[in-house]
Amino acid sequence: TACGGSDASAPPPQAAAPAPPAQKLPPRPRELKVDGVDPCTLVTPEIRAQAGVTSQGQADPSSTDNALRGCGYDNFPQHPTAALDVNVATNQDTAGFLFFPDAVQSTVAGFGAVDSPDSAAGADHSCVVRIDVAENQGLWVSLYNTLGDDTASTHAQMCQKAHTVAESIMAGLLAKR
């Protein structure tokens, strides 16, 4: 009130709702730039065996700009079907993928990563591991059961296998850079 007393009819001040915690990836152990890296050179025969694919890598024809370059592998005509895609992204913030449905934060070779199912392939038949290698740059390793004919596969199993492959790819990339 005007005399300095309290006005009992005034509601108490409302506290502001706390902001949701910022989703961030852990700091990188170092910057690992992927500018100019050909993703088809990152996958060795041993890594293809880990992924269960048999073909030689084929550059993704839709990778026409240098911001996202990809290389694909498969095991056609074997069953259950398997495919591996390896992409280098030079203009993508990996942390932005933390907001995807079912995204889970992880690490690969000490670098922050985001695991998520591929929406087109379905959760039980895919895992995409996006590794934060440098500022606005990433290495993406995607593993798929392309026809969904591995009825025993789960998203957790796909991600475990994708992580094994991603660790091997990162070991090779770190040794070269």
QUIQUIKA-V976810 format. One record per residue. N is the residue number from 1. PSI is psi in whole degrees, -180 to 180 (* if undefined). BURIAL is I if it has 24 or more other C-alpha atoms within 12 Angstrom, else O. D_FIRST is the distance of its C-alpha to the first C-alpha in whole Angstrom. Layout:
BEGIN
n->N psi->PSI burial->BURIAL d_first->D_FIRST
n->N psi->PSI burial->BURIAL d_first->D_FIRST
END
This chain:
BEGIN
n->1 psi->176 burial->O d_first->0
n->2 psi->-24 burial->O d_first->4
n->3 psi->7 burial->O d_first->5
n->4 psi->-2 burial->O d_first->6
n->5 psi->173 burial->O d_first->5
n->6 psi->153 burial->O d_first->6
n->7 psi->103 burial->O d_first->6
n->8 psi->-21 burial->O d_first->9
n->9 psi->-10 burial->O d_first->11
n->10 psi->133 burial->O d_first->10
n->11 psi->152 burial->O d_first->14
n->12 psi->151 burial->O d_first->14
n->13 psi->142 burial->O d_first->16
n->14 psi->132 burial->O d_first->19
n->15 psi->141 burial->O d_first->22
n->16 psi->142 burial->O d_first->24
n->17 psi->138 burial->O d_first->28
n->18 psi->143 burial->O d_first->30
n->19 psi->145 burial->O d_first->33
n->20 psi->148 burial->O d_first->36
n->21 psi->140 burial->O d_first->39
n->22 psi->132 burial->O d_first->41
n->23 psi->118 burial->O d_first->44
n->24 psi->152 burial->O d_first->47
n->25 psi->156 burial->I d_first->50
n->26 psi->161 burial->O d_first->51
n->27 psi->145 burial->O d_first->52
n->28 psi->147 burial->I d_first->56
n->29 psi->-28 burial->O d_first->59
n->30 psi->165 burial->O d_first->60
n->31 psi->131 burial->O d_first->60
n->32 psi->81 burial->I d_first->63
n->33 psi->139 burial->I d_first->63
n->34 psi->14 burial->I d_first->65
n->35 psi->131 burial->I d_first->66
n->36 psi->2 burial->O d_first->70
n->37 psi->128 burial->I d_first->70
n->38 psi->114 burial->I d_first->73
n->39 psi->-23 burial->I d_first->71
n->40 psi->-17 burial->I d_first->75
n->41 psi->-5 burial->I d_first->76
n->42 psi->-14 burial->I d_first->73
n->43 psi->115 burial->I d_first->75
n->44 psi->168 burial->I d_first->78
n->45 psi->-35 burial->O d_first->81
n->46 psi->-39 burial->O d_first->79
n->47 psi->-38 burial->I d_first->76
n->48 psi->-41 burial->I d_first->77
n->49 psi->-41 burial->O d_first->79
n->50 psi->-40 burial->I d_first->75
n->51 psi->-13 burial->I d_first->74
n->52 psi->26 burial->I d_first->77
n->53 psi->153 burial->I d_first->78
n->54 psi->-18 burial->I d_first->81
n->55 psi->160 burial->I d_first->81
n->56 psi->155 burial->I d_first->81
n->57 psi->141 burial->I d_first->78
n->58 psi->124 burial->I d_first->77
n->59 psi->138 burial->O d_first->75
n->60 psi->117 burial->O d_first->72
n->61 psi->-19 burial->O d_first->73
n->62 psi->-4 burial->O d_first->70
n->63 psi->63 burial->O d_first->69
n->64 psi->-23 burial->O d_first->70
n->65 psi->159 burial->O d_first->67
n->66 psi->-3 burial->O d_first->67
n->67 psi->-25 burial->I d_first->63
n->68 psi->112 burial->I d_first->64
n->69 psi->136 burial->I d_first->68
n->70 psi->161 burial->I d_first->69
n->71 psi->133 burial->I d_first->72
n->72 psi->149 burial->I d_first->73
n->73 psi->152 burial->I d_first->76
n->74 psi->-178 burial->I d_first->77
n->75 psi->22 burial->I d_first->79
n->76 psi->135 burial->O d_first->81
n->77 psi->20 burial->O d_first->83
n->78 psi->160 burial->O d_first->82
n->79 psi->144 burial->O d_first->80
n->80 psi->152 burial->O d_first->77
n->81 psi->150 burial->I d_first->76
n->82 psi->146 burial->I d_first->74
n->83 psi->147 burial->I d_first->73
n->84 psi->129 burial->I d_first->71
n->85 psi->135 burial->I d_first->69
n->86 psi->126 burial->I d_first->68
n->87 psi->144 burial->I d_first->66
n->88 psi->129 burial->I d_first->65
n->89 psi->127 burial->I d_first->62
n->90 psi->12 burial->I d_first->61
n->91 psi->47 burial->O d_first->58
n->92 psi->132 burial->I d_first->56
n->93 psi->110 burial->I d_first->53
n->94 psi->-36 burial->I d_first->54
n->95 psi->-26 burial->I d_first->50
n->96 psi->-23 burial->I d_first->50
n->97 psi->-10 burial->I d_first->52
n->98 psi->-20 burial->I d_first->50
n->99 psi->0 burial->O d_first->48
n->100 psi->149 burial->O d_first->51
n->101 psi->137 burial->O d_first->51
n->102 psi->15 burial->O d_first->53
n->103 psi->143 burial->I d_first->53
n->104 psi->133 burial->I d_first->53
n->105 psi->141 burial->I d_first->53
n->106 psi->-173 burial->I d_first->56
n->107 psi->151 burial->I d_first->58
n->108 psi->121 burial->I d_first->61
n->109 psi->34 burial->I d_first->63
n->110 psi->-4 burial->O d_first->60
n->111 psi->143 burial->I d_first->58
n->112 psi->148 burial->I d_first->55
n->113 psi->163 burial->I d_first->56
n->114 psi->124 burial->I d_first->55
n->115 psi->137 burial->I d_first->57
n->116 psi->155 burial->I d_first->57
n->117 psi->156 burial->I d_first->59
n->118 psi->125 burial->I d_first->61
n->119 psi->-33 burial->O d_first->60
n->120 psi->-37 burial->O d_first->63
n->121 psi->-24 burial->I d_first->65
n->122 psi->149 burial->O d_first->63
n->123 psi->-42 burial->I d_first->61
n->124 psi->-9 burial->I d_first->64
n->125 psi->19 burial->I d_first->67
n->126 psi->159 burial->I d_first->65
n->127 psi->129 burial->I d_first->63
n->128 psi->123 burial->I d_first->62
n->129 psi->114 burial->I d_first->61
n->130 psi->116 burial->I d_first->59
n->131 psi->129 burial->I d_first->59
n->132 psi->97 burial->I d_first->57
n->133 psi->-24 burial->I d_first->60
n->134 psi->172 burial->I d_first->58
n->135 psi->119 burial->I d_first->55
n->136 psi->29 burial->I d_first->55
n->137 psi->147 burial->I d_first->59
n->138 psi->161 burial->I d_first->60
n->139 psi->123 burial->I d_first->63
n->140 psi->128 burial->I d_first->63
n->141 psi->118 burial->I d_first->65
n->142 psi->130 burial->I d_first->66
n->143 psi->134 burial->I d_first->68
n->144 psi->147 burial->I d_first->69
n->145 psi->91 burial->I d_first->71
n->146 psi->-37 burial->I d_first->72
n->147 psi->2 burial->I d_first->73
n->148 psi->24 burial->I d_first->71
n->149 psi->5 burial->O d_first->74
n->150 psi->89 burial->O d_first->73
n->151 psi->-15 burial->O d_first->72
n->152 psi->-8 burial->O d_first->71
n->153 psi->147 burial->I d_first->69
n->154 psi->164 burial->O d_first->65
n->155 psi->-41 burial->I d_first->63
n->156 psi->-42 burial->I d_first->62
n->157 psi->-41 burial->I d_first->66
n->158 psi->-41 burial->I d_first->66
n->159 psi->-37 burial->I d_first->63
n->160 psi->-45 burial->I d_first->65
n->161 psi->-42 burial->I d_first->68
n->162 psi->-36 burial->I d_first->66
n->163 psi->-40 burial->I d_first->65
n->164 psi->-45 burial->I d_first->68
n->165 psi->-45 burial->I d_first->70
n->166 psi->-41 burial->I d_first->67
n->167 psi->-42 burial->I d_first->67
n->168 psi->-43 burial->I d_first->71
n->169 psi->-44 burial->I d_first->70
n->170 psi->-39 burial->I d_first->67
n->171 psi->-44 burial->O d_first->70
n->172 psi->-42 burial->O d_first->73
n->173 psi->-42 burial->I d_first->70
n->174 psi->-35 burial->O d_first->69
n->175 psi->-28 burial->O d_first->72
n->176 psi->-21 burial->O d_first->73
n->177 psi->* burial->O d_first->70
END
